[in-house]
Amino acid sequence: MIISFATEHYAKSFCKSLDIVARERKYLGSTTGFSEESTVNFVKFIVENNHAQYYAIDKETVVGWCDIIPKSYEGLTHVGVLGMGVLKEYRNQGLGSQLLEKTLAHAKTNGLEKVELEVYESNTAAVNLYIKFGFEVEGKRIKSRKLDGCYDNIIQMGKFL
């Protein structure tokens, strides 16, 4: 297993992994992934701008990812938004911690001052991971997600770098 900075070489594998996690319908805002073309363009954008995105790779397959993308509006560019996911069979092995550590360090060297994220309250493993890394709860949106007839709260978290 290796942790690697994003490259176009792994863009299609990243696309596939993101789709798999999204289709679990538990962890990501989307319940499906994105088109291969849009994902490749996203990865190109990340690489060209040296934004923080890292992959966990096993046998040439992306099995986890973490990225922090700076906000683009004037007055908000000191803040990045975190997104991450790990394939089910690779969870609880420390990959999330490894990915998060690398990605936070990269974001800091890029001059970001704060990282924000949103996480479903039911995703206690992720909430605990973020707390372990120093993220604090900044707010909660009650019943903000309703999927398959079930509500979930969205926890808003932030960390100053």
C-alpha positions, 0 to 999 in steps of 0.5 A: 500500500502506498500513499501518493499525490494525485496524478492523472495516471490514477484519475480513472481508478479514483473515479471508480473508487469514488463511485463505489463509495458514493453508491453505498449511500451513506458517506458522500453527498452524492449517491453516484460518482461523476463521469470519467471525463469530469473526474479526469478534468478535476484531477488535472485541475488539482495537479496543475494548481498543486492542490492537496489530493492524495490517494491510497493505492493498492496494486495500481488501484485507488482504494482511498482518497483525501483532498482539500480544495481551496474555496474560490470566492474572494475573501474565502480563498484562505479556506479549503474544503475537505473530502475523503473516502476509503473503500469498504474492505480497506477501512479500519486499517489506518488509511484515513489517518495516513491520507488526512495527515498528508493532505493537511500538511500539503494544504498548510504548505499551500498557504491555507489557514483553515479546513472545513468539512461536512459529515453525516452525524451517523458516520461516527468513524469519520467524526471521530477521525476528524476530532482526533486530528483537531477538527472542532464542531462548528455547527449542525444542520438538523435533518438536512439529509433525507435518503431512503426515508431516513433523516440524518444531521450534517455536522459542520467541522473546521480546523485552523492549520 
